Structures are given as structure tokens and as C-alpha cells.
Amino acid sequence: MSRSAVYLGVAGVASIAFGAITLFWPGISLVALTALFGAFTLVYGAFALAAGLNLLAHRSTDWVPYVLGGLAGVVVGVVTFFAPGLTDLTLIYVIAAWAIIVGVFEIIASLDLRDVVKGAGWLTASGVLSIAFGVLVAARPGTGALAILWLIGAYAIIGGATRLYAAYRIHGVQSDVKRAVASTMQPQS
């Protein structure tokens, strides 16, 4: 389960990096934005998929949302790279769909973890943020990808920060469990 926290943390860092690049590089072209988004979803998806497969290997029942969300990220990343001539409208819908799918799976994962992890609500917040972002972007597609760049960047940074905090909380719970188990194994004097 410790690897899952690391994978979630790396996905959060990738999200923050993507958001920072889009915010601090406002002259980015649509082709560069498409490539950047494809790389981000591929990295995020790969780490979410790795977290799910790690949970599956440990016979946890919480693996499904991670695997499905990770596969969605990998598929969107691959499609983005193999179809770089996407129009800005198509890119906006791809970004919106991906955000909604990830949001749904993050909420499902947080519900699975709510009895195990004290801070699982942060993963719920990240999921709600993803869904709200996806709906907002899909509802206003005529704005154009470059015009909503600040929204994409802000979403990525805030979503990444909530994922990092969720990973921190998951890691903290795992450390607490290890200490408790270790203290019961110590010989009593």
C-alpha cells in the first residue's frame, strides 16, 4: 500500500508541473499544449495504473478505480500523441472527458478508503474538482483551449496539490500501522 501513496504523490507532482508550465508559459502553441497534455495524461495514467496494479498484487479490493482511471489516462495520452492534429475544440472535449473520468474514479477510490485513511476526503475533493472542471470546460468549449489556459493550469495545480496531500495522508496511516504492529511485537518487560 506504501507504493500506492508514492504513485499518487508522483501523479500529483506531474499534475502540478503540468499546471505550472501552462500558467507560466502563456504563449504556448496549441500543438505544444496538446503534446504537453498528452505527456501529462500518459504519466498520470501510468502512475495511477501502477498504483491499481500494486493494490491488486496485494489482493486489495480498492484496485478497480485506480486501474480504470489509469487506463483512461494512458489511452487519452496515446490518442493525443497519435492524433496531434486535434482541433482545439476536440482537445477541449478530450480534456473535459478525461477530467470527468478521473474525478469519478477518484471519488470511488476515496469512498473505498474512507474507513482506512483519515484524510480520504482530500481525494474526494480532488475528484469533485476534476468533475467540476470537466463540466465547466465542456459547457464552454467555444472559448478555445488557449483562452482557458489559466483554468487548465489552475485545475492541474489544485488537483495535484490535493492528490499530494491524499498521498501524504495515506503514507501517514501506513506508517502509524507499521509502528503499532512493531510495538506489539516488542517483548514486554
C-alpha positions in Angstrom: 0.0 0.0 0.0 3.0 2.3 0.5 3.7 2.2 -3.2 0.2 3.4 -3.9 0.9 6.5 -1.9 4.1 7.1 -3.8 2.3 6.6 -7.2 -0.5 9.0 -6.1 2.2 11.5 -5.0 4.0 11.3 -8.3 0.8 11.8 -10.2 0.2 14.9 -8.0 3.6 16.2 -8.8 3.1 15.6 -12.6 -0.2 17.5 -12.3 1.4 20.5 -10.5 4.2 20.5 -13.1 1.7 20.5 -16.0 -0.3 23.3 -14.4 2.8 25.4 -13.7 4.0 25.1 -17.3 0.7 26.0 -18.7 0.4 29.1 -16.4 3.9 30.3 -16.7 4.3 29.7 -20.4 1.2 31.6 -21.8 2.5 31.8 -25.3 2.4 28.1 -25.7 1.0 27.0 -29.1 -1.9 24.6 -29.5 0.4 21.9 -30.8 2.7 22.3 -27.7 -0.3 22.3 -25.4 -1.6 19.1 -27.0 1.8 17.4 -26.6 2.1 18.7 -23.0 -1.4 17.4 -22.2 -0.7 14.1 -23.8 2.5 13.7 -21.8 0.8 14.7 -18.6 -2.1 12.2 -19.0 0.3 9.5 -20.0 2.4 10.0 -16.9 -0.6 10.4 -14.6 -2.3 7.4 -16.1 0.8 5.2 -15.9 1.3 6.0 -12.2 -2.5 5.6 -11.4 -2.4 2.3 -13.2 0.7 1.2 -11.3 -1.0 2.1 -8.0 -4.0 0.0 -9.0 -1.9 -3.0 -10.1 0.1 -2.7 -6.8 -3.2 -2.8 -4.9 -4.3 -5.8 -7.0 -1.0 -7.6 -6.3 -1.7 -7.1 -2.5 -5.2 -8.5 -3.0 -6.8 -5.3 -2.1 -10.3 -4.7 -3.3 -9.6 -1.0 -3.9 -7.7 -1.5 -7.2 -10.5 -1.0 -9.7 -10.8 2.8 -9.7 -7.1 3.2 -9.9 -6.7 0.8 -12.8 -9.7 2.2 -14.8 -8.7 5.8 -14.2 -5.1 5.0 -15.1 -6.1 3.2 -18.3 -8.2 6.2 -19.2 -5.2 8.5 -18.7 -2.9 6.2 -20.8 -5.5 5.9 -23.6 -6.0 9.7 -23.7 -2.3 10.3 -23.7 -1.7 7.8 -26.5 -4.6 9.1 -28.6 -3.3 12.7 -28.1 0.2 11.7 -29.4 -1.0 9.6 -32.3 -3.5 12.3 -33.4 -1.5 15.6 -32.9 -3.7 17.4 -35.4 -6.5 17.6 -33.0 -8.5 20.8 -33.3 -8.8 23.0 -30.3 -12.4 22.0 -29.9 -11.6 18.3 -29.9 -8.8 18.9 -27.4 -11.1 20.7 -25.1 -13.6 17.8 -25.1 -10.8 15.3 -24.6 -9.5 17.3 -21.6 -13.1 17.6 -20.2 -13.9 13.9 -20.7 -10.6 12.9 -19.1 -11.1 15.2 -16.1 -14.6 13.9 -15.5 -13.5 10.2 -15.8 -10.6 10.8 -13.4 -12.9 12.7 -11.0 -15.4 9.8 -10.9 -12.7 7.3 -10.2 -11.0 9.4 -7.5 -14.4 9.8 -5.7 -14.9 6.0 -5.9 -11.3 5.4 -4.6 -11.9 7.9 -1.7 -15.1 6.1 -0.7 -13.2 2.8 -0.6 -10.5 4.4 1.6 -12.8 6.4 3.9 -12.7 3.8 6.7 -8.9 3.2 6.2 -7.4 6.7 5.7 -8.3 9.6 7.9 -7.7 12.2 5.1 -9.5 10.4 2.2 -11.8 13.4 1.9 -9.0 15.2 0.1 -9.2 12.6 -2.7 -12.9 13.2 -2.8 -12.2 17.0 -3.1 -9.8 16.3 -6.0 -12.5 14.1 -7.7 -15.2 16.8 -7.3 -12.8 19.4 -8.6 -12.0 17.3 -11.6 -15.6 16.7 -12.4 -16.5 20.4 -12.0 -13.6 21.4 -14.2 -14.6 18.9 -16.9 -18.2 20.0 -16.9 -17.2 23.7 -17.0 -14.8 23.2 -19.9 -17.3 21.0 -21.8 -20.1 23.6 -21.3 -18.0 26.5 -22.6 -16.0 24.8 -25.5 -16.2 27.9 -27.8 -13.8 29.7 -25.5 -10.8 27.9 -27.1 -8.0 25.9 -25.4 -5.6 28.8 -25.3 -8.2 31.2 -23.8 -8.9 28.8 -21.0 -5.2 28.0 -20.4 -5.3 29.7 -16.9 -8.2 27.5 -15.9 -6.4 24.3 -17.1 -3.3 25.4 -15.2 -5.1 26.3 -12.0 -7.1 23.0 -12.1 -3.9 21.0 -12.6 -2.1 22.7 -9.7 -5.0 22.5 -7.3 -5.8 18.9 -8.3 -2.1 17.9 -7.9 -1.9 19.5 -4.5 -5.0 17.6 -3.3 -3.5 14.4 -4.7 -0.2 15.1 -2.9 -2.0 15.7 0.4 -4.0 12.5 -0.1 -0.8 10.6 -0.7 0.8 12.1 2.4 -2.3 11.1 4.5 -2.2 7.5 3.1 1.5 7.3 3.8 1.0 8.6 7.3 -1.7 6.0 8.0 0.6 3.2 6.7 3.5 4.5 9.0 1.1 4.5 12.0 0.0 1.0 11.3 3.6 -0.2 11.0 4.6 1.5 14.3 1.6 -0.1 16.0 2.4 -3.5 14.7 6.0 -3.1 15.6 5.2 -2.1 19.2 3.0 -5.2 19.7 5.9 -7.4 18.5 8.3 -5.9 21.1 8.9 -8.1 24.2 7.0 -6.7 27.2 9.2 -6.2 30.3 
